[in-house]
Amino acid sequence: MHVVRKSLWAVSALALVGVPTAAWADRASKLTYINGAMGRDAEYQLQEAGFKHISTNKNSMGYVYSYWWDSKEADCVQVEVYNGRVETIQNATHGDCGHSDGGGDAAAAVGIVAGAAILGALLSHKSSHHEDNNHHSDADAERLYERGYKDGLYNASYHNAGRNDEYAAGYQAGVDERNANLSHHTGRGGYHPAVSFNDLQGARAAGGMSELESRGFRQVDNFTSGNSRYSIQWNPATRQCVQVTIADGHFYDIRDIGQNPNCR
């Protein structure tokens, strides 16, 4: 039974990870005219070119990655957007668009994907979550990355008993996406008013400080440690006490610390 399960996972993983980019049609190179376009215009142009939107995810640096599938040509492309404009468009794996790379009988390919779904093996993370923008070719490494990604995304405890780099990288990718998706949230619950500040993560220090001031915060303490500077910000109207970590001229981290002797 264990052998069967392992074989099914291996087959499913191969269907999802895919084959080297060189084996696909280089569709992305024919879409470079979309580079620089506003997101809404790029969406229309992709649809005109025969693509259908599959999914979108963003990271904590403000980059948005969307995946598009052309069923006629069986192609998947990834579109990277920053500040509302398309930065790059490149080929992605069929798995990123939720399809098998195929290469054989179509019914068999559908069966492989269906089997993966039953086993819970379909990847929820995309190639853009990896630092090199590529899924692991090794099925076990990809499985560990996926487990870490889901744990980080859904705020589960970090559990890396094997001390695997793949799990650690996946967990960080999940945390980054969760933070990006919740950038609108103040970090507070209940019924009391609060001001959002998570969108300032990564902002330039001078602009970020001005923006905090415009939102009702004032600096009540600051100190340095190593190459980082820390600023304690207090909003008397909402009673939020926020710590800002500044490194390399940017907001490296910003969080509500609840209380500080100077937050009063």
Buried (B, 14 or more C-beta within 10 A) or exposed (E): EEEEEEEBBEBBBBBBBBBEEEEBEEBBEEBEEBBEBEBEEBBEBBEEBBBEBBBEBBBBEBBBBBBBBBEEEBBBBBBBBBEEBBEBBBBBBBBBBBBBBBEEEEEEBEBBBEBBEEEEBBBEBBBBBBEEBBBBEEBEBBBBBBBBBBBBBEEEEEEBEEEBEBBBBBBBBBBBBBBBBEBEBBBBEEEEEBBEBBBBBBBEBEEBBEBBEEBBBEBBBEEEEEEEBBBBBBBEEBBBBBBBBBEEEBBBEBBBEEEBEEBE
